[in-house]
Amino acid sequence: MTLEDGPEVLVESAHTYAGIGDAHAALGEHDQAAEHWQRALTIYRRLGMPQVDAVATKLSNRL
């Protein structure tokens, strides 16, 4: 994914990664959760989205 895909595609991808991360966390699969949250965080940061803080908190609480 790149910015050339359009911001809508990137936003939806980030939301999907964050949701998959949440599902993994609920199952106790913390490494997989962190991987998906990190992907979401990278996109949210690139786009300047407000979800940055929430996802960064999930990652830091995992450590």
SVG drawing of the C-alpha trace seen along z (x, -y; Angstrom):
<svg xmlns="http://www.w3.org/2000/svg" viewBox="-12 -15 20 32">
<polyline fill="none" stroke="black" stroke-width="0.4" points="0.0,0.0 1.1,-3.5 -0.4,-6.9 -1.0,-6.4 -3.7,-3.9 -5.7,-6.8 -6.2,-7.8 -9.5,-6.0 -7.8,-2.7 -5.1,-3.4 -7.6,-4.5 -9.7,-1.3 -6.5,0.8 -5.4,-0.8 -8.8,-0.3 -8.7,3.4 -5.2,3.9 -6.3,2.3 -9.4,4.5 -7.3,7.6 -4.9,6.5 -7.8,6.2 -9.0,9.7 -5.6,11.2 -5.3,9.4 -8.6,10.8 -7.4,14.3 -4.2,13.7 -2.1,13.7 -0.1,10.6 2.7,10.9 0.2,11.1 -1.8,8.2 1.3,6.0 2.3,6.8 -1.1,5.6 -1.3,2.6 2.1,1.5 0.9,1.7 -2.1,-0.4 0.0,-2.9 2.3,-3.4 -0.5,-4.2 -2.3,-6.4 0.9,-8.4 1.5,-8.8 -2.0,-10.2 -2.1,-12.2 -5.1,-10.4 -6.4,-10.9 -6.2,-7.1 -2.5,-7.4 -2.7,-7.8 -5.1,-5.0 -3.1,-2.5 0.2,-3.7 -1.3,-3.2 -2.3,0.4 1.2,1.1 2.9,-0.5 0.5,1.3 1.6,4.6 5.2,4.1"/>
</svg>
